[in-house]
Amino acid sequence: MGQVNVQIGGRGYPLSCRDGDEPHLAALAADIAAKADRLTGQLGQMSESRLLLMTALMIADELHEARKGHFGTAPADPRLAALVARAEALADALQG
């Protein structure tokens, strides 16, 4: 079984994968780390759970747009602001 140690938001995550999938998993993790770094740069430091939630929402939004055939187009600012507000409300609810 393959092993990859990825860094996201300054924290290491050891992951197991099928032999040979290490480069692909490392590339996916690098994309996630880049999104997390961009969020931290835009919004400042946040908890690990909030950072991962916000990153997951960004990826889900990209997937949603890709499924609609709009991949590669930047979301309008009001839409991004609404997404951030929803994500923060969800993160606040999760933290109690």
N, C-alpha and C positions, 0 to 999 in steps of 0.2 A: 504494500500500500504506500502511495506517495505521501509526502508531507510538504507543506508550504507554510512559512511563517509570514503573515502579512501585517503591515502597519497601517492603521486607520485612526486618525485623530490622535496620534501620538501613543497609541496603545498597540501592543502586539497580540496577534491572534494566531495560534497554531491551528492549522487545518489539515485534515486528512482528505485524500482524494485518490482516484484510481491512478495507477502508475501511468505516466505519460501525460496526465492532465495538469501537471504542475505549472507549465508555462501559461496555459489558458486561465487557470485559477488565479495565478499571480497577476495577469493582465486585467482580469475582472476586478480584482481587489485594488489594483492601481487606479482604475477608473473611479471606484467608490471613494478611495482616499483623496483623489483630486476634487471630487464633488464636496467631500467633507471639509477639505481645506478651503475651498471657495466659500462655503457657508460660514465657516469660522471667520474668514476675512470680512465677509459682509455683515454678519450679525454679532461677532464677538464670541468669546468663550461661552460654552454651554455645557451642560452635563453630558456624559457619554450617551445616555439613553435618548436625550433630546437630539443630539447630533446625529445619531444613527437613524432616528425617526425622520428627521428633516431630510437626510440624505436618501432614505428609502422613498419618501414622498417625491423628491425630485426625480428619481429613477422611474417611479410609477407614472409620473406626469409625462416623462419622455416616452415611455412605453405606450401610454394612452394616445399621445399625439401620433406616434408611429403607426398604431393600429388604425387611426383615422386617416392616415396618409399625409400627415403634416410634419413628418420627421425633418428635423433640421431647421425649422422655423422657430425663432425665439418667441417665447410667450410675452404677451403684452404686460406692461408693468402692473396694471390693476389686477390682472389674473395672478401674477406672481405674489403680489401683496396679499391677495385673498388666500392663496395657498399657504403662505407663511403664517397668516393669522390663524387659519384652521389647524395647522400643525402645532403652533404654540399652544392653542387651547387644548388640543389632544394631549400634548406633552404635560401641560399643567394638570390635567385630569389624571393622567397616569401617575404623576408624582404625589398626588393627594393634596 
